[in-house]
């Protein structure tokens, strides 16, 4: 069976409870439509979490298609928040 992925970051101070809470909330949503499906949450250890945002940003920035999603200040001032949905469908 195929699967989808979600990448999330927790607020500071909530790092220990976040993986369990995320799993429970996603399972609650998933089980409404597909009872019995399991949700797995993988979480890096505490020492690796400090660099996760940088790592994710680095991966995103290295994608060839990422430049198409850039939103300049000028674009945002001209189109407002709607520009996000236009550039990042």
C-alpha positions as CSV (number, residue, x, y, z in Angstrom):
1,X,0.0,0.0,0.0
2,X,1.2,3.5,-0.8
3,X,1.4,6.3,1.7
4,X,1.7,9.9,2.1
5,X,4.1,12.0,4.1
6,X,3.8,15.0,6.4
7,X,6.6,17.0,7.8
8,X,5.9,19.1,10.9
9,X,7.8,21.0,13.4
10,X,6.8,21.4,17.1
11,X,6.8,24.6,19.1
12,X,9.7,25.1,21.4
13,X,9.2,23.4,24.8
14,X,6.8,20.8,23.3
15,X,9.3,18.5,21.7
16,X,8.8,15.4,23.9
17,X,5.0,15.2,23.6
18,X,4.7,16.4,20.0
19,X,5.3,13.0,18.1
20,X,2.6,11.2,20.2
21,X,0.2,14.1,20.0
22,X,0.7,14.4,16.2
23,X,0.1,10.6,15.7
24,X,-3.1,10.7,17.8
25,X,-4.5,13.7,15.9
26,X,-3.7,12.4,12.5
27,X,-5.1,9.0,13.4
28,X,-8.3,10.7,14.5
29,X,-8.6,12.3,11.0
30,X,-7.6,9.2,9.1
31,X,-9.8,6.8,11.0
32,X,-12.9,8.8,10.1
33,X,-12.4,7.7,6.5
34,X,-10.3,4.5,6.8
35,X,-10.8,2.8,10.1
36,X,-7.9,0.6,11.2
37,X,-5.2,2.3,9.3
38,X,-2.1,2.9,11.3
39,X,-0.2,6.1,11.5
40,X,3.6,6.1,12.0
41,X,5.4,9.2,13.2
42,X,9.2,9.2,12.9
43,X,11.0,11.8,15.0
44,X,14.7,12.6,15.1
45,X,16.4,12.5,18.5
46,X,16.7,15.6,20.6
47,X,20.2,16.6,19.4
48,X,19.2,16.3,15.7
49,X,16.0,18.4,16.2
50,X,18.0,21.6,16.6
51,X,19.0,21.5,12.9
52,X,15.8,20.1,11.4
53,X,14.5,23.5,10.2
54,X,17.8,24.2,8.5
55,X,18.0,20.8,6.9
56,X,14.4,21.1,5.6
57,X,15.1,24.5,4.2
58,X,18.3,23.3,2.6
59,X,16.5,20.4,0.9
60,X,13.6,22.7,-0.3
61,X,16.1,25.3,-1.5
62,X,18.0,22.8,-3.6
63,X,14.9,21.6,-5.5
64,X,14.9,22.8,-9.1
65,X,11.3,23.8,-8.9
66,X,11.6,25.8,-5.7
67,X,12.5,29.1,-7.6
68,X,9.0,29.0,-9.2
69,X,7.5,29.2,-5.7
70,X,9.5,32.2,-4.5
71,X,7.3,35.2,-3.5
72,X,9.0,38.6,-3.6
73,X,8.0,41.4,-1.4
74,X,6.7,43.2,-4.4
75,X,4.5,40.3,-5.5
76,X,3.1,40.1,-1.9
77,X,2.4,43.8,-1.8
78,X,0.7,43.7,-5.2
79,X,-1.4,40.5,-4.7
80,X,-1.6,40.0,-1.0
81,X,-1.8,36.6,0.6
82,X,-3.6,35.2,-2.5
83,X,-0.2,35.0,-4.2
84,X,0.7,32.0,-2.0
85,X,-2.1,29.9,-3.5
86,X,-1.2,31.1,-7.0
87,X,2.5,30.3,-6.7
88,X,2.3,27.2,-4.5
89,X,-0.8,25.3,-5.6
